[in-house]
Amino acid sequence: MSVRVVFASRSSRVGAALCAAGFVALVAAPMWGGRDDLQLLSEIYAYVALASLWNLLAGYAGLVSVGQEAYVGLGAYLLFAFAILGGISPLWAIPLAGAVAAGVAIPVAALVFRLRGHYFAIGTWIVAEVFRLLASQVAVLGGGSGTSLPAAMIIGIAPSRQARDFLEYWIALALVAAIVAFIVLLLRSRYGLALKAIRDNELAARCNGIDVTRTKVLVYIVTAFGTAMIGAQIFLQKLRISPDAAFSVNDWTAFVIFITVIGGIGRIEGPIIGTVVFFLLRQTLADLGTLYLMMLGLVAILVMLAAPKGIWGLIVERLGWQVFPLERRVVFDERSAAAE
């Protein structure tokens, strides 16, 4: 009897086709969307990427960080430092910022991984505050008031504002596509099996020979790398930076956690669904002022009560859909069995 392990299902094949068609449409967005549309889509991509990375960290590795704004701000400040002080093109500074942030994450991990549970979460927030205070002391980058990219650097990105908008949009789309694709491939690998084992039962994972600490550290470093690149891309579009904006816990951690939780933590589709819901609420309720944040909190409570596994988790339970083929299924070859 022939036995095969497969990932794809009917829903995942349909999902893959829809994703491919949607990606083509989004690549062509500069042809059918205005400047405001491109900026909104770029912001959506940034939140999908940040939420996907936080989901990898918390939903699979079990590392609930409330200080991921540390790497958003670090990536943004590194981009400005490379561009202003080093004369490096901002476009090349994006991957460089990610690489340096990954290097910084190694000693940070050695520190915060001494903590467990809620102490770990508090420790990551303290690290982010330390980064913010350090950034406010860098006088050459504007100190506490921040700074802007020089006009010459901006013009060097592209000769016209429209060309620059198009290029920055495609960079944002490429980054989110690369991050989601990387996470899918990672979770389909043996390393992904180790992460799922750690998520389900850390003690059992250790007993089966998985180096839990090493796996978590690697995920933390990879997440720092991606988060820093997204931070650099966000502030490349803003063209100005300040410590409070770059290290905002509200913008880069609280909203990201909200998106992941309501979408479905531990599911790749969760951050995408959560981002769509978040932006629909923001576009609808943003004019309500403080009531807007109260409404977000109410939505989060209602979703957690009605669907503890998030919106996509509820869909999976009811319909069994999966857009990204991650679940392994054992298939028996009936023709081989009949021949035997």
Salt bridges, closest charged atoms under 4 A:
GLU43 OE2 - ARG282 NH1 2.63
GLU129 OE1 - ARG132 NH2 3.02
ASP165 OD2 - ARG35 NE 2.53
ASP200 OD1 - ARG199 NE 3.31
GLU202 OE2 - ARG206 NH2 3.21
GLU202 OE1 - LYS216 NZ 2.85
ASP244 OD1 - ARG132 NH1 3.47
GLU317 OE2 - LYS309 NZ 3.26
ASP333 OD1 - ARG335 NE 3.96
